[in-house]
């Protein structure tokens, strides 16, 4: 019998391939999760209820989704349930896959209204998920009992032993306008229990890296069936609409 291979533990050492800014972002993002896990280890009965929204900011193809996935993966590993919510995926799921550069033109008022609606709907979904995750954590016992068993027991003792923790949602969208960020701030400010909102901007000025990112974007679901050169030119026009 072959010995069972241990799964590779994700760590900052294994993330050296990230650019320096990406490593710094990831390190900062997991501090909240580690704080919650440490507090729980010291005092399991303490109430640690931290809901965090990380809202990405940046032009298209600047690595926002790459960083978002890295953050979510690492937070889940260190014990902070995290989920990713991508406005672009929601747009495509809504039947708007294949939208050309004109759809992202600020002068196109109808399209701009659609994009704002999709973005805020994505944020609403994120906030609903955080409420559910936090409710789930409250009934997740610190011993071997399952969450369902704890609920079925309906005992005060089970409640006292319940785990508390932080939960995080990453809002992956451009969020490049002041108006959009203001809407995000106002919506998060109305949420109860309160959420901690963190804006994280992803900036990339490396010409070679940007070109590779553009080529990848020009092959996604928005450009199925399109000639590579035509897709690339359309995506470059989309980026200019955001600049």
N, C-alpha and C positions, 0 to 999 in steps of 0.2 A: 504494500500500500504506500502510495506516495504521500509524503508529509503535506499537510494542509498549508497552503501559502497564506501568510498573513497579508491582509489588505494594507496597502501603502497609506501611511498616515499623512494627511495633508498638513503641511506646516509652512511657515514663512520661508524655510530653506528650500522647499520644493517650488516656491513661487518666484525664484530669482529671474525667471525668464520675463517677468513683468518689467515694464519700464520703472524707473525710480519713483515717478509720480504715482504709478499704479500701486506699487508696494506701500507707499506712504498712505494712500487712500485706504487700502485694505487693512493696514494696521490700525488706522484710526477707527474704521467701521467696527472692528471686532472688539474694541476696548469696552464698549457698552455691554456686549454679550459676556465678556470675561468678567466684568464687574458683577453682573447679575449672578453668574455661576459661582463666583468666589463668595459672595454674600450668602448664597444659599448653602454652600458647604459649611460656612461658619455657623449659621443659624437657620436650619431648615424650616423653622416655623415663622420666620420673618416674611413679611409681605413685600415682594419685589414685583411690581407691575409696571414695566416699562414698555411702552409701545413707540416704536421708532419708524418714521417714514424717511427713507433716503430718496430724494428726488434728483435724478440726474439732470445735468445741463450741458448742452454742447451741440455743435453743428453735426449734421449727418456724417457718418463714417469716421467719427473721432474716438471710437473705442468704448462708447457708453455701454453697449450691450455686453461686451467682453468683460468689462470691469464689474458690471452688475451681476453677471453669472458667477464671477469669482467671489464676490462679496457674499452672495446667497449661499454658495457652496460652503464657504468657510464658516459663516455664522451658524449654519445648520450643524456643522461638525462640532463646534465648541458649545453647543447646547442652546442656542437661541434660534427657535423656529423662524425661518425666513422664507419669503416667497417673492417671486419676480412677476411684475406686471408691465407688459410692453404695449405701448399705445399703437405702434405699427402693426403688431400682430392682431390687435383688436380691429384696426381699420381693415385689414385684409379679410378677417373673419366676417366683417360686416358687408362683404361683397364689393369692397373698393380696392381689391388687388388689381394691379396694373395701372394705377393712377399715374398719369404723366406729370412732368414738371409743372404744368399749368395748375394742377391741383394744389400745389404748395406755394403758389404765388400769393403774396399778401394782398394784391389788388383784386384777387378773385374772392369776393365777399362771401358767396355761397359756400365755396370750398373751405374758406377760413372758418366759417361757422360750423361746418361739419367736423373739421379737425379739432376745434375747441370742444365740441360736444363729445367726440370720441375720447379726447384726453381726460376730460373731467369724469366721464363714465368709467374710464380705467382707474382713476383715483378713487372713485366711489367703491369699485370692486375691491381695491386694495384695502380700504378702511373697513369694509365688511369682513374681509378675511382676517384682519388683525383682531377684530372683536371676537370672532369665532376661535381663533388660535388662543387668545388670552383666556377665554372661557374654558377651553379644553385644558389649558395648563393648570387652571385652578383645581381641576378634578383629577389630575394625573398624580397618583400616589408616589411617594418617594421610595416605597418598598416594592415588592414583586407583584402587588395587586395591579390589575389592569384598571384603566380609567372607568370602564363600564362597571366593574365590580364595586368600585368606590361609590359610584352613583347609586347602584342597587342597594348597597348597605345603608345609605342615608343616615350615617352616624356622625355626630359631632367630632368624634375622634378621627374619623377618616378625613374630615375637613381640615382638622388641625395639622394632619400629616401631608396635606396636599402640597405639591410643588408650586412655587411661584417663579416667575422668570420674565425675561424680555421676549418680545416678538417684534419682527421687523418686516416691513414691506418695501421693496425697491421699485420706485416709479420710473420706468425706463422710457423717457420721451425727450424731445429736444429741449423744451421749456426755455427757449432762448429769449423770449420777449418778457419785458417787465410786466406786462399785463397778465401773461400766463402765470408767472411766478407769484404775482399778487393774488390771483385766484386760488392758487394752490395754498398759499399762506392762510387766506381767509377761510377756506374750507377746512383745513386742518385745525384752525383756531376754534371752529365751532364743534369739533369732535369732543365727545365725552365718553369715557375718561380721556383726559388730555393725551395728545400724542406729541412726541418730540420730532420736529421737522428739521432735516439736514439737507441743504442743497450741496451737491457735489458736481463741480464743473470738470469735464474732461476736455483737455486741450491737446491738440497734436499739430505740430508744425513741421514734422519730418516729411519732406516731399516724397521720398521713396515709400515710406510707410503709408502715406495717404493714398498714393497710387494703387498700392496693393488692396487697401480697404475699398477704394472705389471699384476696383475690378470685382471684388467679392460682392459688393452691393449690387452691381450690375448683373449679377447672376441669380438674384433672389426671386421670390415669387412675383414681384412686381414686373419682372421682365421676361417671364416665360414666353418662349417663342420669338423673342426679339433678337435681331442681329447684335452681336457683342458690341460693335462700334456704336450703333444707334443707341443701345442701352446705356453705354458709358456716357455718351453725350447728353442724354436725357437726365441721367443722374447728376452730372456736373451742373446742368441747368437748375436742378432741384437745390443743390447746395448753394448756388448763387442767390436763389430766392430767399434763403435763410440768412445770408451774410448781410 
